[in-house]
Amino acid sequence: MRSISVHTQVCAVIGNPVAHSLSPAIHNAAFDFLGLDFIYVACRVEDVKGALAGVRALSNFRGLSVTIPHKTEAMKYVDEVAEADRAIGSINTVIHEGDKLVGLGTDGPAALKAIADADVEIDGRNVLMLGAGGAARAIAFTLARNTKLRQLSILDINATLLQGLAADLVAGTHAAATAEPLTEASLAGAMKNADMVIHCTPVGMHPNEDATLIPRDLFRPGQVIFDIVYTPLETKLLTEAKSRGLKVIPGVEMFVNQAALQFEHFTGVGAPVEVMRRVVMEHLKS
């Protein structure tokens, strides 16, 4: 039984719903492995302003993971947000530093690390992104600012999200970005030029595992397919891409990376990534 005292540092994930979150299991396993005096809990939150005020008032409340639907609203109640994250328009992490709350995002860097860990070179390549929501924005801005893409093409059925992301990328980065409505024709055209596809929509997520946006006949040799969906561990998109001999990057890698980056912001020490990955895999396979 872990000893909890007035010195124990508290972290939490806030969202609504939040009962399904794997974050407490992941972070507590990592704290235990390193013998850190931290504890991590899940809190269903509707009043984001009140929740952030509570964190500010509690000296041993170290930080928060922020999930749906609070990633945008949480920005209003922190003291500092990095310029890059402000351009993205959402955060998924809050750190309590002295008398300040600092907001940041780990989704984009986590995706970039997953790509690097897979030994995929994207400088000078054409990347097709499917989806223009919150995760897509984080990944798009991170790639646009930290790589030398030849072209970033974005497709989505939501015209408002699509045009907003494209305009923000043009205004805030030097990336060559294009945006088109997602149709059968636009997808077929974009797939002909894509060296890497990053899938950022919920299509194929549990309980709709039989769905995929990309017909098998649109794959071409040498493409890399990155699906940020991690439930199921191998989506239909990844299964079909593998069957065509393509390199794939599963969403669980991004999920583990973003948790590890949060852990390091919370604790100031390197995350035991393999411990965290093992916990995720045990829960997702059970």
N, C-alpha and C positions, 0 to 999 in steps of 0.2 A: 504494500500500500504506500503510495507516494505521500510524502509529508507536505502539507500545504500550510503556509504561514503568511504573516503580514508582508513578508518579503517576496512571496510568489508573484511572478509576473503573469498577468492574465491577457490572453488573446481570444478573439472570437470571430466567427463568420456571421455576418448579418445579411438577411434577405427575407423574402416571403414568396414562396415557401422555402424552408431551409432544412426540413427534417431529413431529406435525402442526401445531404452534403457528406462527402467523404473527408472533408477538411479536418474535423476533429480527430478522426482515426489517424490520418496521415501525420499531422503535426504533433500529436501526443506521442506517437511512436518515435518520432525523431527526437523530441525532448527527452524521452526516457532513455533512448540509446546513448545520448550525449550527457545524460545526468544533469540536465539543466532545470533550474527551479522556475519552470513555466507550466502553464496549463492552458488548454484551448477548448472552448465550448462553442456551441451553435445557438444563436438567438434569432427567433422570428421577430422581425422588426417591421412596423408600419410607420412609426414616427422617427424618421431619419435624423431630423434636427435634434430631437430629444436624446436619441442614442449617442450622437456625437458629443452632445453636451455632457452626457454621463461619462464618456471616456475621458473627456477633458478634466472632469472633476475628480476622477479616481487616479491617485498618483501611481498605483501599481498596475493600471490598465495600459498594456504596452502597445496594442495595436489591433486592427481589424482587417479581415478579408471582407470585401464587399461584393455581393453577388446580386443577381436579378431580383427586383427591378430597381436597385438603388445606386447603380454605378454612376449615373449622371447626377442625381440629386445630391449625393454625398459631396460632390465638389463644392457645393455652395457653403458648406459648413466647416471647411478646413482652412488653415491659415496660409498654406503654401501648396502650390501644384507646379510641377515642372512645366516649362513652356511646351515641350513636346506632348505631354499628357493633356494640357489644356487645349491644344489643337485637336487632339483625338476626341475630346469632349466627354471623357469618362475616366474613372479610376476604379481599381479593384483592391486597393490597399491603403490603409491609413496607419501612420506611425505616430505615436505619442512621444514627442521629443520635448522634454521640459514642460514649458507652458504652451507649446504649439502642437497643432495637428498638421502633419505633412501627408498629402495625398499623392499617390503615384500609381502607375499601371505596370503589371508584369506580363500581360498576355503577349504583347508584341515581342519583347525580348525573349520570352519563352519559346515563341514560334521560331524566331531567328536561330536560337540555340538548337532546336530540334532539327532544323535544316542543316546547320553546321555539323551536328553530331552524326547526321546521316551521310556526311562527306559529299554533300551536294553543293556545287558551285553555281551561284546564280548571277554573279556579275556578268553583264553583257548578254543576259538571257531575257527571253520573253516570258513573263509570268501572267497567267490568267487567274483572276480571283472571282469566285462565284459567291455572291453575297456582298452586301454593303452595310451590314449592321454593326453593332458595337465591336465584336471580335475582329471583324474584317477591317474596321477603321484602325484598330490598334496595330494589326499586322501590316496593313498598307502603309501607315505612317512610319513604322519601324523599318520596313524594307526601303521605303523611299528615302529615308534619312541616313541609313547605315549601309546601303549597298549601292551598286552601280548598275541597276537594271537597265536593259535596253528599252523595255516597254512593260508597263503594268496595265493590263486590260481588265476592266471590272464589269461584270454582268449581274443584274438583279432585276426582279420583277417589280420592286418598289421604286418608282421613279424619283420620289422625294429623297429617299436615302441615297440612291445612286448619284443623283446630280449634286447633292450636298457633299458627299465624299469626294467626288471628282473636283468640285470647285475648291474645296479645302486643300486638297493635294496640290492643285495648281498654285494656290495662293501661298501655301506654307512650305513647299518643297520644290526641288528642281527636277523631280521625276517626270518622265514622259508618261502621262496617265491618260487613258481613254475610258469612256463609260458608254455602255449601250444597254437598252432593255434586254432582259433575258428571254430569248425566243429560240425555237429550234434552229432557225437560220443563223442567228447571231452566235449561238453556241457552236454550231458546226464550223462557222468561219473562224472563230477565235481558236478552236482546238487545232486548226491546221497550222497555226503559228506558235502555239504555246509549247515552251520547253518544260514549264512546270505549271501544274494546276493546284491551286489552294482552295479547297472547298470549305466555305464558311457559312453554310446554311444548315438548318436542322434536318434536311432531307436525309433519310437513312438512320436517324436516331431512334433508339428504343422509344415506343413500341412499334415503329414503322421500319423495321430492319430490311424489308424487301424493296425499299424505294432507293432510287439513285437518279441523279440529274443527268448523268452522262451515258448515252448508249455505247455499248462496247465497240461498235464500228467506228467511233470517233477517235479512239486512242490511236496514237502513232508511235513507232519505235523510238526509244530514247527519252520519252517523257517521264517526269517524276510527278507522282500524285500524292498530295498531302491533304488528308481529310482531318479537320480538327474535331470532328465528332469522335467521342471515345466510348460511348455506350451504344452499340456493342464495340468490343475491342477491335474487331475487324468488320467494317461496314461492307455492304454490297459493293460500293464503289471501289474499295481497296481490293476485295476479292476478285472482281472482274479485271482490275488493272494488273494484279499479279498474274492472272491467267493469261494475260497478253504479254507477259514477260517484263512488265514495267517495274521500276523502283517505286516503293511506296513508303510514306511516313505516316504512322498511325497517330491519331489525336491524343492518345494516352501520353505520348512523349511531351507534347506541349503542356498537357495538364500537370504532369509531374514537375516539369521545369518551372511553371508559374508558381507552384506551391513551394518549391525549393527556393526560388528567389524571394518570395514572401518570408519564408523562414529566416533567411539570412538578414533581411531588413528588420525582422522582429528581434533577433538574437545577437546579431553582429558576428556570428561564427558561420563557418561553412556548413551547408546542409548535408546530412547523410543521405544522399540522393538514392542510393540503392535500397536503403531501408524504406524510404518513402515510396519508391516504385514497387517494392514487394507488397506493401500494405494495399496500394491501389490495385495491383493485380489480384491479390487474394479476394478483395471485395468484389471486383468486377467479374471474376470467374465463379463466384459462389452463387 
